[in-house]
Amino acid sequence: MNREILSPHQKALQVNLDASKYGTFVEIGAGQEVARWFFLVGGAAGTIAKTMSAYDMVISDAIYGPCERYVSRQRLQAMLEREYDLLRERLDAKRGDKTRFFVFADTVAARSYTRHDDAHGWLGVRFQTDPRVEPSQIIIHLRLLDTENVQEQETLGLMGVNLIYGALYLHDDPATLIGSLMDNLTAERVEVDLIKFSGPAFATLDNRLMSLQLVEQGLTKAAMFTADGEVVQPAEVLYKKPILVERGSFRPVTKVTLDMLECAQALFVQEPGVQGQAIVVLMEMTLKNLTDGGTINHKDFLDRADLLGALGKTVLISNYGEFHRLAGYLFRYTKKMIGLVMGVPTLKEIFEEKYYADLEGGILESFGRLFKNDLKLYVYPLREPATGAVITAGNLRVAPNLRHLYAYLIENRFIESLRDVNEQNLPIFSRDVLAKLRTHDSTWEAMVPSQVAKIIQDRKLFGYQG
C-alpha cells in the first residue's frame, strides 16, 4: 500500500491543529524558513511557544556556549538541549500533564553574497512521545544542491516541515519517516547524508541500519559509520585526508580481506603525497554487494557491519557501482591522494567496455574521470584454481584494443601490484568460506581472522549451526 504524500501545507496545519503538540523553533542561517510554514497555514498560536534566530556569533555563543564551527553537529546539539530545557522549565508546571513538547533547530550555511561554495546544514528535532516522558531526538545533515539562494530557502523549509511531521507522527516507523523527508522534494535539490535517532522512542534502533536506509531509499549516494557504530557525516572524517578504500561484500571477512588491505596500506603510506599524514581507511559496501535475489537482508548487513566493527574498521555504504563515481565522491572532500584496493578479478572487470555504455566517451571517459586527480589502484594477485597460475596486475591480459591503454597506466604507476602478499591466503575465497561453514566443514575457521571466527560461531552468523 502506497503512503499518501501530504503537502507541506497539510503537514504544518495538522501540527498546528494538534493541541497536544507545543514547541520552539530556533533557526540560524537562510532565514526562518521552517517556522514560516507554520505561521503561513494559520493556527500557529496553538503550536509555537517561541521562534528565534541568533545570527550574531557573540549573541549565539552567549546563548548556547562557544563553538568551533557554527554550522556543526555540536552547535545543533547545544541549541536543541538549551531550548528544550527552557521550554520544560517555563511551561511544564502549566501544561506539562497534557502536552508533548518539542524543539526544532537548524544551523545552515546557504549561498549568499559572500558565500558561493557548497551549501549545507544540520537540522534536528527533540520531542516527547507522551507528556512528561524523557525526550527522543532525530538529527540530520543535508547538502543543499539548488543553484539559487531563494531555492535553497524553499528546500530548507520543506525539509524542516517534513522532519518535524515525521518526528511527531511517524516515529514508530523510522524507515517510512526517512522516506517522508523527501516529500515534495527531489534528489536533484537536496541530499541527506546522515541521520541519527536517539532516546527512548528509538531504544532498540540501530543507526547503522538507518544509514543504509538513506542510501537504499535514494536520499544520498553514500553514508558512513565508524567501528563503534556511530554514524558520521562524511566531511567530518574525510576532509583534507588521504583515503584508502577497499570495496567488498565482506561476507564474511577473510584473511585475504585483511592481507589485501595491509599490503596496500604499506605501499600507500610511502607515497610522496601521503608520507607523514594520518590516513583514513574505509571498507566500502555497495548496494550491489548487499543485494541477494533483488532484496537487501538487513540482518545480514548488520552481521557484516559487526564483523568489520570488531576489526576496528570504518564502513562506507554507497550506491556507486562504477569506481570513477566513487572517486568523484571522495574527491568532493579531499584533494589528497586516494588509493583503491582490489583483486585481479575486479581490475579485469574495470576493463570491460560494456560497463561504460552510459558514458558518451565510453571507457576512456571513465578512466579520465577516475585518474584526473591523484588516485592509484592497488591490485592483489589471483591464483587460478584450475591451473595454479598467479595473475598479477603486471601480467593480466586485457582486450587487444585496450592493451596500450593498460600498459600506459601500469608504466605510469596508476595501477600497481601489491607486494609481500601472504601466498598461503591466495586460495581463500569468501564464497568457499560461506559454503564450508554452512556444511559443517571446520576448515573454514583457518580461512578467516580468529576474532571473526569467534563472532560467527558465538552468534551463528551466515547460516553457521555449529
C-alpha positions as a printed NumPy array, in Angstrom:
array([[  0.   ,   0.   ,   0.   ],
       [  1.473,   3.341,  -1.081],
       [  1.8  ,   6.085,   1.501],
       [ -0.16 ,   9.256,   0.827],
       [  2.247,  12.169,   0.362],
       [  0.915,  15.237,   2.144],
       [  1.762,  18.776,   1.068],
       [  3.801,  20.97 ,   3.44 ],
       [  0.603,  22.994,   3.979],
       [ -1.258,  19.865,   5.123],
       [  1.577,  18.753,   7.402],
       [  2.056,  22.147,   9.083],
       [ -1.679,  22.606,   9.559],
       [ -2.054,  19.146,  11.116],
       [  0.641,  20.015,  13.656],
       [ -0.942,  23.407,  14.362],
       [ -4.364,  21.864,  14.966],
       [ -2.966,  19.186,  17.296],
       [ -3.483,  20.687,  20.751],
       [ -1.151,  18.145,  22.348],
       [  1.944,  19.415,  20.45 ],
       [  3.704,  22.62 ,  21.514],
       [  7.23 ,  23.77 ,  20.867],
       [ 10.04 ,  26.129,  19.977],
       [ 11.682,  26.907,  16.615],
       [ 15.274,  28.206,  16.545],
       [ 16.915,  28.724,  13.156],
       [ 20.332,  30.08 ,  12.191],
       [ 21.024,  30.676,   8.505],
       [ 18.777,  31.035,   5.431],
       [ 16.021,  32.786,   7.395],
       [ 13.075,  31.475,   9.401],
       [ 12.113,  29.127,   6.594],
       [ 10.655,  26.311,   8.687],
       [  8.733,  28.413,  11.219],
       [  7.337,  30.434,   8.293],
       [  5.272,  27.454,   7.119],
       [  3.542,  27.134,  10.488],
       [  2.678,  30.831,  10.532],
       [  1.572,  30.706,   6.894],
       [ -1.064,  27.977,   7.297],
       [ -2.732,  29.544,  10.337],
       [ -3.281,  28.33 ,  13.872],
       [  0.381,  28.751,  14.855],
       [ -0.564,  30.128,  18.275],
       [ -1.566,  26.592,  19.224],
       [  1.835,  25.207,  18.271],
       [  4.601,  27.774,  18.615],
       [  5.835,  28.847,  22.024],
       [  8.786,  30.786,  20.598],
       [ 10.753,  31.379,  17.407],
       [ 14.267,  32.786,  17.387],
       [ 17.337,  33.41 ,  15.235],
       [ 20.72 ,  34.152,  16.786],
       [ 22.751,  35.17 ,  13.745],
       [ 25.41 ,  37.202,  15.526],
       [ 28.198,  34.908,  16.714],
       [ 28.694,  36.733,  20.006],
       [ 24.997,  36.502,  20.797],
       [ 24.855,  32.876,  19.678],
       [ 27.803,  31.988,  21.925],
       [ 26.194,  33.824,  24.845],
       [ 23.059,  31.69 ,  24.473],
       [ 24.487,  28.287,  23.505],
       [ 28.139,  28.445,  24.565],
       [ 31.268,  28.79 ,  22.404],
       [ 31.676,  26.526,  19.375],
       [ 34.482,  25.931,  16.874],
       [ 32.079,  25.909,  13.912],
       [ 28.613,  27.399,  13.857],
       [ 27.243,  25.054,  11.202],
       [ 28.039,  21.827,  13.023],
       [ 26.555,  18.932,  14.926],
       [ 27.962,  20.429,  18.127],
       [ 26.083,  23.706,  17.65 ],
       [ 22.848,  21.935,  16.706],
       [ 23.024,  19.738,  19.801],
       [ 23.606,  22.758,  22.054],
       [ 20.589,  24.521,  20.515],
       [ 18.298,  21.508,  20.992],
       [ 19.359,  20.899,  24.596],
       [ 19.225,  24.534,  25.702],
       [ 15.86 ,  25.31 ,  24.129],
       [ 14.236,  22.078,  25.293],
       [ 15.371,  22.686,  28.879],
       [ 13.985,  26.224,  28.757],
       [ 10.667,  25.038,  27.324],
       [ 10.194,  22.454,  30.068],
       [ 11.382,  24.814,  32.802],
       [  8.921,  27.536,  31.829],
       [  5.865,  25.555,  30.757],
       [  5.888,  22.138,  32.391],
       [  4.02 ,  23.229,  35.517],
       [  1.308,  24.94 ,  33.487],
       [  0.707,  22.404,  30.71 ],
       [  3.15 ,  19.519,  31.089],
       [  0.476,  16.983,  32.039],
       [ -1.276,  17.251,  28.678],
       [  1.426,  18.492,  26.274],
       [  4.044,  16.733,  24.18 ],
       [  6.791,  19.355,  24.   ],
       [  9.175,  19.595,  21.051],
       [ 12.027,  21.787,  19.827],
       [ 13.094,  22.18 ,  16.212],
       [ 16.522,  23.656,  15.463],
       [ 18.655,  24.19 ,  12.4  ],
       [ 22.005,  25.8  ,  11.643],
       [ 22.642,  26.284,   7.937],
       [ 25.241,  27.777,   5.618],
       [ 23.314,  28.795,   2.499],
       [ 24.53 ,  30.706,  -0.543],
       [ 24.894,  34.432,  -0.035],
       [ 26.65 ,  37.495,  -1.424],
       [ 29.9  ,  36.339,   0.191],
       [ 29.462,  32.547,   0.179],
       [ 29.413,  30.575,  -3.055],
       [ 30.687,  27.123,  -2.07 ],
       [ 28.624,  24.069,  -1.098],
       [ 25.584,  24.918,   0.997],
       [ 24.801,  22.526,   3.848],
       [ 23.16 ,  22.384,   7.227],
       [ 22.221,  20.469,  10.361],
       [ 18.573,  20.041,  11.372],
       [ 17.146,  18.367,  14.442],
       [ 14.017,  17.72 ,  16.495],
       [ 13.889,  16.883,  20.21 ],
       [ 10.41 ,  15.723,  21.144],
       [  8.237,  13.837,  23.616],
       [  6.106,  10.909,  22.509],
       [  3.88 ,  11.341,  25.583],
       [  3.514,  14.061,  28.206],
       [  6.246,  14.133,  30.846],
       [  8.378,  11.37 ,  29.315],
       [ 12.074,  11.714,  28.504],
       [ 12.6  ,  13.24 ,  25.043],
       [ 13.744,  11.448,  21.925],
       [ 15.707,  13.081,  19.149],
       [ 16.389,  12.963,  15.398],
       [ 19.184,  14.914,  13.725],
       [ 20.079,  15.044,  10.036],
       [ 22.785,  16.618,   7.903],
       [ 21.874,  17.809,   4.425],
       [ 23.556,  19.264,   1.357],
       [ 21.571,  21.91 ,  -0.49 ],
       [ 22.057,  21.441,  -4.228],
       [ 19.973,  24.275,  -5.696],
       [ 21.87 ,  27.   ,  -7.533],
       [ 19.956,  29.983,  -6.142],
       [ 19.611,  31.164,  -2.557],
       [ 15.825,  31.507,  -2.75 ],
       [ 15.544,  27.884,  -3.896],
       [ 17.761,  26.736,  -1.033],
       [ 15.495,  28.569,   1.399],
       [ 12.47 ,  26.803,  -0.063],
       [ 14.183,  23.405,   0.185],
       [ 15.171,  24.059,   3.784],
       [ 11.603,  24.99 ,   4.698],
       [ 10.194,  21.827,   3.106],
       [ 12.789,  19.581,   4.73 ],
       [ 12.168,  21.134,   8.15 ],
       [  8.399,  20.621,   7.887],
       [  8.957,  17.02 ,   6.788],
       [ 11.334,  16.355,   9.68 ],
       [  9.006,  17.822,  12.307],
       [  5.98 ,  15.987,  10.937],
       [  7.939,  12.724,  10.712],
       [  9.22 ,  13.009,  14.282],
       [  5.782,  13.766,  15.721],
       [  3.682,  11.295,  13.71 ],
       [  5.945,   8.673,  12.077],
       [  8.5  ,   7.933,  14.808],
       [  7.081,   4.412,  15.229],
       [  8.161,   3.599,  11.652],
       [ 11.667,   5.03 ,  11.106],
       [ 12.048,   3.637,   7.572],
       [  8.865,   5.407,   6.462],
       [  9.972,   8.531,   8.327],
       [ 13.22 ,   8.556,   6.341],
       [ 11.368,   8.258,   3.045],
       [  8.999,  11.062,   4.051],
       [ 11.882,  13.521,   4.398],
       [ 11.887,  13.803,   0.608],
       [  8.158,  14.539,   0.294],
       [  7.711,  17.336,  -2.272],
       [ 11.494,  17.364,  -2.862],
       [ 13.881,  15.615,  -5.287],
       [ 17.412,  14.23 ,  -5.104],
       [ 18.476,  16.966,  -7.524],
       [ 17.655,  19.588,  -4.875],
       [ 18.878,  18.083,  -1.619],
       [ 20.901,  15.205,  -0.222],
       [ 20.599,  13.818,   3.319],
       [ 23.864,  12.037,   4.134],
       [ 23.41 ,  11.486,   7.887],
       [ 20.543,  10.667,  10.184],
       [ 20.743,   9.745,  13.855],
       [ 17.903,   8.607,  16.089],
       [ 18.291,   8.616,  19.881],
       [ 16.201,   8.495,  23.033],
       [ 13.58 ,   6.127,  24.452],
       [ 11.418,   6.074,  21.298],
       [ 14.371,   4.521,  19.445],
       [ 15.928,   2.418,  22.199],
       [ 16.141,  -0.709,  20.018],
       [ 17.002,   1.059,  16.771],
       [ 20.395,   0.545,  15.082],
       [ 21.537,   3.747,  13.392],
       [ 23.786,   1.787,  11.025],
       [ 20.642,   0.339,   9.514],
       [ 19.214,   3.837,   9.185],
       [ 22.366,   4.849,   7.268],
       [ 21.656,   2.002,   4.883],
       [ 18.085,   3.272,   4.541],
       [ 19.362,   6.681,   3.433],
       [ 21.243,   5.046,   0.556],
       [ 18.611,   2.416,  -0.191],
       [ 15.809,   4.997,  -0.418],
       [ 17.875,   7.392,  -2.534],
       [ 18.332,  10.277,  -0.077],
       [ 22.099,  10.041,  -0.617],
       [ 24.59 ,   8.048,  -2.644],
       [ 26.782,   7.263,   0.352],
       [ 26.635,   7.13 ,   4.152],
       [ 29.235,   6.295,   6.769],
       [ 29.629,   4.907,  10.282],
       [ 32.625,   4.16 ,  12.486],
       [ 33.733,   0.87 ,  14.032],
       [ 31.735,   1.578,  17.206],
       [ 28.57 ,   2.109,  15.156],
       [ 28.49 ,   5.924,  15.385],
       [ 27.031,   7.499,  12.244],
       [ 29.192,  10.316,  10.9  ],
       [ 28.885,  12.98 ,   8.259],
       [ 31.486,  12.118,   5.583],
       [ 33.186,  15.52 ,   5.695],
       [ 33.847,  15.009,   9.417],
       [ 36.036,  12.007,   8.557],
       [ 37.382,  12.65 ,   5.056],
       [ 38.108,  16.381,   4.918],
       [ 41.608,  17.01 ,   3.504],
       [ 42.783,  13.467,   4.32 ],
       [ 44.498,  10.783,   2.192],
       [ 41.983,   7.941,   1.805],
       [ 42.466,   4.202,   1.249],
       [ 39.335,   2.243,   0.281],
       [ 38.718,  -1.484,  -0.029],
       [ 35.451,  -2.471,  -1.688],
       [ 33.921,  -5.857,  -0.969],
       [ 30.955,  -7.876,   0.2  ],
       [ 32.784,  -8.932,   3.418],
       [ 30.51 , -11.952,   3.697],
       [ 32.457, -12.846,   5.701],
       [ 35.734, -11.003,   6.194],
       [ 38.583, -13.406,   5.32 ],
       [ 42.332, -13.419,   5.774],
       [ 42.58 , -12.237,   2.177],
       [ 40.466,  -9.188,   3.078],
       [ 42.988,  -8.085,   5.681],
       [ 46.111,  -9.147,   3.781],
       [ 44.945,  -7.116,   0.804],
       [ 44.407,  -4.046,   2.964],
       [ 47.647,  -4.384,   4.941],
       [ 49.759,  -4.791,   1.797],
       [ 48.078,  -1.794,   0.164],
       [ 48.483,   0.327,   3.274],
       [ 52.208,  -0.494,   3.433],
       [ 52.632,   0.991,  -0.062],
       [ 50.131,   3.826,   0.362],
       [ 51.845,   5.391,   3.391],
       [ 55.107,   5.58 ,   1.415],
       [ 53.606,   7.627,  -1.415],
       [ 55.165,  11.131,  -1.595],
       [ 51.762,  12.793,  -1.208],
       [ 50.877,  10.678,   1.834],
       [ 54.05 ,  10.318,   3.9  ],
       [ 53.739,  11.599,   7.441],
       [ 49.98 ,  12.173,   7.245],
       [ 47.134,  10.464,   9.076],
       [ 45.223,   8.382,   6.542],
       [ 41.572,   7.327,   6.523],
       [ 40.88 ,   3.657,   5.82 ],
       [ 37.391,   2.749,   4.604],
       [ 35.704,  -0.589,   3.962],
       [ 33.071,   0.062,   1.294],
       [ 29.948,  -1.975,   0.63 ],
       [ 27.808,  -1.047,  -2.362],
       [ 24.094,  -1.796,  -2.592],
       [ 25.049,  -4.367,  -5.235],
       [ 27.336,  -6.082,  -2.69 ],
       [ 24.409,  -6.23 ,  -0.262],
       [ 21.694,  -7.355,  -2.66 ],
       [ 20.746, -11.022,  -2.745],
       [ 17.986, -12.027,  -5.131],
       [ 16.95 ,  -8.43 ,  -5.676],
       [ 16.474,  -7.571,  -1.992],
       [ 18.712,  -6.493,   0.889],
       [ 18.691,  -8.616,   4.021],
       [ 19.067,  -6.064,   6.801],
       [ 20.175,  -8.561,   9.441],
       [ 22.82 ,  -9.881,   7.08 ],
       [ 24.04 ,  -6.307,   6.544],
       [ 24.322,  -5.73 ,  10.302],
       [ 26.193,  -9.024,  10.704],
       [ 28.803,  -7.866,   8.2  ],
       [ 28.98 ,  -4.447,   9.856],
       [ 29.555,  -6.126,  13.231],
       [ 32.495,  -8.11 ,  11.847],
       [ 34.083,  -5.013,  10.35 ],
       [ 33.464,  -3.11 ,  13.57 ],
       [ 35.186,  -5.848,  15.582],
       [ 38.22 ,  -5.293,  13.357],
       [ 38.125,  -1.547,  14.026],
       [ 37.066,  -0.541,  10.517],
       [ 35.039,   2.467,   9.377],
       [ 32.319,   1.471,   6.892],
       [ 31.129,   3.366,   3.819],
       [ 27.821,   2.27 ,   2.25 ],
       [ 27.425,   3.541,  -1.289],
       [ 25.376,   3.298,  -4.435],
       [ 28.381,   3.975,  -6.68 ],
       [ 28.685,   0.977,  -8.934],
       [ 31.48 ,   2.475, -11.046],
       [ 34.789,   3.363,  -9.444],
       [ 35.019,   6.718, -11.224],
       [ 31.8  ,   7.788,  -9.463],
       [ 33.202,   6.682,  -6.102],
       [ 36.393,   8.64 ,  -6.836],
       [ 34.376,  11.745,  -7.709],
       [ 32.509,  11.449,  -4.407],
       [ 35.704,  11.111,  -2.345],
       [ 37.431,  13.997,  -4.119],
       [ 34.487,  16.162,  -3.088],
       [ 36.052,  16.152,   0.384],
       [ 39.789,  15.938,  -0.257],
       [ 42.496,  16.758,  -2.786],
       [ 44.923,  14.381,  -1.128],
       [ 45.816,  11.013,  -2.65 ],
       [ 43.212,   8.24 ,  -2.832],
       [ 44.037,   4.554,  -3.077],
       [ 41.541,   1.926,  -4.234],
       [ 42.307,  -1.632,  -3.147],
       [ 41.031,  -4.506,  -5.289],
       [ 41.75 ,  -8.002,  -6.537],
       [ 42.654,  -9.007, -10.08 ],
       [ 39.049, -10.075, -10.913],
       [ 37.786,  -6.565, -10.106],
       [ 40.578,  -4.953, -12.129],
       [ 39.642,  -7.167, -15.054],
       [ 36.011,  -6.014, -14.763],
       [ 37.105,  -2.377, -14.874],
       [ 38.485,  -3.048, -18.351],
       [ 35.191,  -4.462, -19.638],
       [ 33.862,  -1.825, -22.06 ],
       [ 30.257,  -2.994, -21.658],
       [ 30.065,  -1.283, -18.264],
       [ 30.522,   2.189, -19.774],
       [ 27.743,   2.25 , -22.356],
       [ 26.05 ,   5.11 , -20.471],
       [ 29.088,   7.379, -20.915],
       [ 29.405,   9.3  , -24.148],
       [ 33.169,   8.804, -24.093],
       [ 32.946,   5.152, -23.038],
       [ 35.829,   3.571, -21.166],
       [ 38.187,   6.471, -21.961],
       [ 35.847,   8.931, -20.268],
       [ 35.597,   6.618, -17.277],
       [ 39.37 ,   6.417, -16.874],
       [ 39.679,  10.159, -17.429],
       [ 37.323,  10.744, -14.517],
       [ 38.96 ,   8.055, -12.381],
       [ 42.54 ,   9.252, -12.727],
       [ 42.084,  13.009, -13.214],
       [ 43.179,  13.582,  -9.6  ],
       [ 45.816,  11.836,  -7.502],
       [ 44.47 ,   8.268,  -7.451],
       [ 46.027,   4.82 ,  -7.685],
       [ 44.714,   1.258,  -7.911],
       [ 46.448,  -1.293,  -5.665],
       [ 45.878,  -4.805,  -7.019],
       [ 46.025,  -8.105,  -5.115],
       [ 47.067, -11.19 ,  -7.134],
       [ 44.845, -14.129,  -8.073],
       [ 45.798, -17.793,  -8.174],
       [ 43.696, -19.553, -10.768],
       [ 42.196, -22.672,  -9.154],
       [ 42.344, -24.672, -12.39 ],
       [ 45.987, -24.046, -13.361],
       [ 47.614, -22.715, -10.199],
       [ 48.989, -19.766, -12.186],
       [ 49.334, -16.497, -10.297],
       [ 47.899, -13.488, -12.141],
       [ 49.026, -10.024, -11.089],
       [ 48.426,  -6.52 , -12.385],
       [ 51.718,  -6.919, -14.222],
       [ 50.751,  -9.966, -16.297],
       [ 46.979,  -9.525, -16.586],
       [ 45.75 ,  -9.728, -20.17 ],
       [ 43.089,  -7.288, -21.311],
       [ 41.26 ,  -6.93 , -24.638],
       [ 43.695,  -6.315, -27.544],
       [ 42.306,  -2.849, -28.242],
       [ 42.948,  -1.815, -24.636],
       [ 46.493,  -3.174, -24.214],
       [ 48.209,   0.141, -24.944],
       [ 45.932,   1.951, -22.508],
       [ 46.625,  -0.678, -19.875],
       [ 50.381,  -0.502, -20.479],
       [ 50.277,   3.293, -20.105],
       [ 48.514,   3.035, -16.733],
       [ 50.971,   0.397, -15.492],
       [ 54.065,   2.256, -16.682],
       [ 52.917,   5.484, -15.054],
       [ 52.055,   3.666, -11.814],
       [ 48.365,   4.481, -11.85 ],
       [ 47.969,   0.721, -11.312],
       [ 50.36 ,  -1.104,  -9.   ],
       [ 50.719,  -4.726,  -7.981],
       [ 50.751,  -5.397,  -4.267],
       [ 53.961,  -6.826,  -2.881],
       [ 54.799,  -9.132,   0.024],
       [ 51.412, -10.821,  -0.053],
       [ 50.9  , -13.961,   2.006],
       [ 50.69 , -16.605,  -0.718],
       [ 49.077, -19.05 ,   1.711],
       [ 45.99 , -16.844,   1.538],
       [ 45.65 , -16.901,  -2.257],
       [ 43.371, -19.987,  -2.359],
       [ 40.867, -18.317,   0.02 ],
       [ 37.569, -17.082,  -1.415],
       [ 34.699, -15.8  ,   0.726],
       [ 32.191, -17.907,  -1.226],
       [ 34.125, -21.037,  -0.195],
       [ 34.208, -19.931,   3.448],
       [ 30.452, -19.413,   3.339],
       [ 29.845, -22.836,   1.829],
       [ 32.103, -24.596,   4.334],
       [ 30.64 , -23.002,   7.462],
       [ 27.147, -23.988,   6.304],
       [ 28.127, -27.613,   5.688],
       [ 29.938, -28.232,   8.988],
       [ 33.385, -28.237,   7.322],
       [ 35.521, -26.762,  10.097],
       [ 38.405, -25.896,   7.755],
       [ 36.722, -22.522,   7.194],
       [ 37.995, -21.373,  10.586],
       [ 41.584, -21.216,   9.298],
       [ 40.455, -19.005,   6.398],
       [ 39.239, -16.061,   8.497],
       [ 40.79 , -13.959,  11.305],
       [ 40.389, -15.614,  14.699],
       [ 38.16 , -12.87 ,  16.11 ],
       [ 35.902, -13.157,  13.053],
       [ 35.606, -16.929,  13.504],
       [ 34.656, -16.48 ,  17.161],
       [ 31.92 , -13.934,  16.374],
       [ 30.485, -16.157,  13.632],
       [ 30.437, -19.144,  15.994],
       [ 29.1  , -17.301,  19.035],
       [ 26.315, -15.574,  17.135],
       [ 25.747, -18.262,  14.483],
       [ 26.083, -15.842,  11.592],
       [ 25.669, -16.59 ,   7.854],
       [ 23.91 , -19.897,   8.469],
       [ 26.535, -21.41 ,  10.783],
       [ 24.954, -24.026,  13.073],
       [ 27.98 , -25.346,  14.997]])
